[in-house]
């Protein structure tokens, strides 16, 4: 998927993990949920799968017919 990002090995999951850790460092967030539509829905499922220690739950509004991966 996604041409340039894939070709340049952009680490979206790593970026989101770092962002969650940064926000949690302030001590005001205890749970994080992922939500997305279309490709964002697939990303929400991917985050729930790959970042289960960081993501409390995920939901897709519209997305793939099937499971990740």
Buried (B, 14 or more C-beta within 10 A) or exposed (E): EEEEEEEEEEEEBEEBBEEBEEEBEEEEEEEBEBBBEEEBBBBBBBBBBBBEEBBEEBEBEEBEEEEBE
